[in-house]
Amino acid sequence: MCLAVPGKVLESREVGPNRIAKVGFGGVTRQVYLDFVPEAEVGDYVLVHVGFAIGKIDEEEARRTYELLEEMGAILEADEDAEGAQA
């Protein structure tokens, strides 16, 4: 199973034959290759998997995905707390 996380393109530049972007993920920024999504521009949201943007999504879809990831994190934290209480 693979997971792609949405991020917002903050800036981009050409580096040799590649297009590289600085992408923000809720306060964390990473370098991402835009080679598979050449139409992505600053301000767009992209799905990122292992350092490569693999598709564009709209802002609403990115927001919904962030909400789901937060819910998953809360569920995992609750599970970990419950396991710790049983030990």
QUIBELKA-V252024 format. One line per field, one symbol per residue. ss: DSSP state (2 for helix, 1 for strand, 0 for the rest). psi: psi as a letter, one per 40 degrees, with the letter a starting at -180 (. if undefined). burial: 1 if it has 24 or more other ideal C-beta (glycine too) atoms within 12 Angstrom, else 0. A space follows every 10 residues. Layout:
ss: ???
psi: ???
burial: ???
//
This chain:
ss: 0000111111 1111100111 1111100111 1110000000 0000111110 0111111022 2222222222 2222222222 2222220
psi: hihhhiihhd iiihgbeihi ihhhgfehii hhhedegeeh iheihihhhf ehheiiiidd dddddddddd dddddddddd dddddd.
burial: 0001111111 0100000011 1111100001 1111001001 0001111100 0111111000 0100110000 0000000000 0000000
//
